[in-house]
């Protein structure tokens, strides 16, 4: 099984790339970033409470935008233009979900997410539901920490048209329903606010919160699998495993790294006729990543109880300053 580390390199090695030079970062931003709310006053206000509809793409994206804007000052010691802000991974990933059609209604019972209603986020989407918790929990934990400059009772989210009891909508509700995940994100923000915070330790707190949130919500939405092809369901499961490995390796979720890594992700939902590595409308990299995800998932099943093996496995493949070919993986512009 000596070939396996090279698969991991293919899957997540692009996270280890960085680009140097005078770049205009705006072309790396998620779709509709400029048009999305960037401050609380951009949202509807009712009786002094900001009302956000997280089932509309720009409004959910705006929650991330506020997070990035309000935490920028704490990351400026690492790089200019907020590029090294570790929260970039969340909205950039969400942008890929939108552009690849993964936020649309997979059952096709409604027009949510399709041409006539393309900004709608479907509650039946597996991707949208998991992303909800990787948006709402870090956002409301930030509100509760004081880092966003409003009090904990000044923001409320609107519920979806169905399955309302599966979600939470304000700080108090999320603390009651998901206390451990909220506390993980709170720990991250406490360290963000610390003058002695280091980049590596911020990575640790971020990934601890991210992986805990993901693993504790995965099983909640298994009933969504019925709406997808077997191939897409397998990709969903394999991707969640890959995220855990990326987190174990503590790969930085900065803007350029995440943007570059997503070039290997499938640009549309997989259908029943798709067979990697020969999907004709996918790039060679995208086909290879799908195959590699399958291999990584198989390894995971064999080592699920061996944390040390997984950490060693990923770091051997990705770090020590070398990439898959033995070449330095940092690209200078």
JONOR-V137918 format. One record per residue. N is the residue number from 0. RES is the residue in one small letter. SS is DSSP state (~ for helix, > for strand, _ for the rest). PHI is phi in whole degrees, -180 to 180 (NA if undefined). Layout:
n = {N,N}
res = {RES,RES}
ss = {SS,SS}
phi = {PHI,PHI}
//
This chain:
n = {0,1,2,3,4,5,6,7,8,9,10,11,12,13,14,15,16,17,18,19,20,21,22,23,24,25,26,27,28,29,30,31,32,33,34,35,36,37,38,39,40,41,42,43,44,45,46,47,48,49,50,51,52,53,54,55,56,57,58,59,60,61,62,63,64,65,66,67,68,69,70,71,72,73,74,75,76,77,78,79,80,81,82,83,84,85,86,87,88,89,90,91,92,93,94,95,96,97,98,99,100,101,102,103,104,105,106,107,108,109,110,111,112,113,114,115,116,117,118,119,120,121,122,123,124,125,126,127,128,129,130,131,132,133,134,135,136,137,138,139,140,141,142,143,144,145,146,147,148,149,150,151,152,153,154,155,156,157,158,159,160,161,162,163,164,165,166,167,168,169,170,171,172,173,174,175,176,177,178,179,180,181,182,183,184,185,186,187,188,189,190,191,192,193,194,195,196,197,198,199,200,201,202,203,204,205,206,207,208,209,210,211,212,213,214,215,216,217,218,219,220,221,222,223,224,225,226,227,228,229,230,231,232,233,234,235,236,237,238,239,240,241,242,243,244,245,246,247,248,249,250,251,252,253,254,255,256,257,258,259,260,261,262,263,264,265,266,267,268,269,270,271,272,273,274,275,276,277,278,279,280,281,282,283,284,285,286,287,288,289,290,291,292,293,294,295,296,297,298,299,300,301,302,303,304,305,306,307,308,309,310,311,312,313,314,315,316,317,318,319,320,321,322,323,324,325,326,327,328,329,330,331,332}
res = {x,x,x,x,x,x,x,x,x,x,x,x,x,x,x,x,x,x,x,x,x,x,x,x,x,x,x,x,x,x,x,x,x,x,x,x,x,x,x,x,x,x,x,x,x,x,x,x,x,x,x,x,x,x,x,x,x,x,x,x,x,x,x,x,x,x,x,x,x,x,x,x,x,x,x,x,x,x,x,x,x,x,x,x,x,x,x,x,x,x,x,x,x,x,x,x,x,x,x,x,x,x,x,x,x,x,x,x,x,x,x,x,x,x,x,x,x,x,x,x,x,x,x,x,x,x,x,x,x,x,x,x,x,x,x,x,x,x,x,x,x,x,x,x,x,x,x,x,x,x,x,x,x,x,x,x,x,x,x,x,x,x,x,x,x,x,x,x,x,x,x,x,x,x,x,x,x,x,x,x,x,x,x,x,x,x,x,x,x,x,x,x,x,x,x,x,x,x,x,x,x,x,x,x,x,x,x,x,x,x,x,x,x,x,x,x,x,x,x,x,x,x,x,x,x,x,x,x,x,x,x,x,x,x,x,x,x,x,x,x,x,x,x,x,x,x,x,x,x,x,x,x,x,x,x,x,x,x,x,x,x,x,x,x,x,x,x,x,x,x,x,x,x,x,x,x,x,x,x,x,x,x,x,x,x,x,x,x,x,x,x,x,x,x,x,x,x,x,x,x,x,x,x,x,x,x,x,x,x,x,x,x,x,x,x,x,x,x,x,x,x,x,x,x,x,x,x,x,x,x,x,x,x}
ss = {_,_,_,~,~,~,~,~,~,~,~,~,~,~,~,~,_,_,>,_,_,_,_,_,~,~,~,~,_,_,_,_,_,_,_,_,_,_,_,~,~,~,_,>,>,>,_,_,>,>,>,>,_,_,_,>,~,~,~,~,~,~,~,~,~,~,~,~,~,~,~,~,~,~,~,_,_,_,_,~,~,~,_,_,_,_,_,~,~,~,~,~,~,~,~,~,~,~,~,_,_,_,_,_,_,_,_,_,_,_,_,_,_,_,~,~,~,_,_,>,_,_,_,_,_,~,~,~,~,~,~,~,~,~,~,~,~,~,~,~,~,~,~,~,~,_,_,_,_,_,_,_,_,_,>,>,>,_,_,_,_,_,_,~,~,~,_,_,_,_,~,~,~,~,~,~,~,_,~,~,~,~,~,~,~,~,~,~,~,~,~,~,~,_,_,_,_,_,~,~,~,~,~,~,~,~,~,~,~,~,~,~,~,~,~,_,_,~,~,~,~,~,~,~,~,~,~,_,_,~,~,~,~,~,~,~,~,~,~,~,~,~,~,~,~,~,~,~,_,_,_,_,_,_,~,~,~,~,~,~,~,~,~,~,_,_,_,_,_,_,_,_,_,_,_,_,_,_,_,_,_,_,_,~,~,~,~,~,~,~,~,~,~,~,~,~,~,~,~,~,~,~,~,_,_,_,~,~,~,~,~,~,~,~,~,~,~,~,_,_,_,_,_,_,_,_,_,_,_,_,>,_,_}
phi = {NA,-68,-75,-64,-57,-65,-65,-63,-59,-62,-70,-126,-62,-66,-66,-88,-83,-136,-116,-111,129,-86,-111,-96,-72,-60,-76,-93,-69,-63,-57,66,-61,-63,-81,-80,-56,-122,-152,-60,-67,-78,-98,-64,-120,-130,54,79,-112,-78,-107,-120,-102,-75,-101,-121,-54,-62,-72,-69,-62,-62,-62,-65,-62,-63,-58,-65,-65,-77,-101,-56,-61,-84,-107,-67,-71,-96,-173,-80,63,66,-66,-91,-65,-72,-80,-59,-57,-69,-71,-66,-63,-64,-63,-65,-59,-68,-68,-92,81,-85,-98,-79,-66,-71,-81,60,-78,-130,-94,-60,92,-102,-51,-75,-148,-73,-89,-73,-108,-85,-71,-84,-79,-58,-63,-65,-69,-68,-63,-51,-76,-88,-117,-68,-66,-64,-69,-71,-66,-67,-58,-65,-76,91,-71,-96,81,-129,-81,-66,-101,-101,-141,-142,-101,-84,-79,-76,-71,-152,56,-60,-73,-82,-121,-125,-133,-152,-60,-65,-66,-73,-65,-75,-87,-134,-64,-68,-66,-61,-66,-62,-69,-62,-62,-60,-68,-60,-76,-57,-75,-75,-62,-95,-64,-115,-61,-64,-71,-61,-59,-60,-65,-63,-70,-59,-68,-63,-67,-62,-62,-65,-68,-93,-121,-55,-70,-66,-120,-63,-68,-74,-58,-62,-86,-115,-68,-59,-66,-69,-62,-64,-63,-59,-67,-65,-66,-64,-67,-61,-61,-63,-67,-60,-68,-60,-79,52,-78,-62,-100,-85,-58,-65,-61,-69,-59,-65,-64,-76,-65,-92,-89,-61,-81,-153,-68,-74,-114,-69,-95,-77,-133,-72,-98,-128,-82,-64,-95,-104,-73,-61,-64,-64,-64,-67,-63,-60,-67,-65,-60,-63,-64,-62,-64,-65,-62,-59,-63,-81,-125,-58,-101,-119,-62,-61,-62,-66,-62,-63,-60,-70,-69,-64,-72,-105,-108,63,80,-124,-107,-64,-97,86,-91,-63,-91,-93,-100,-99,-91}
//
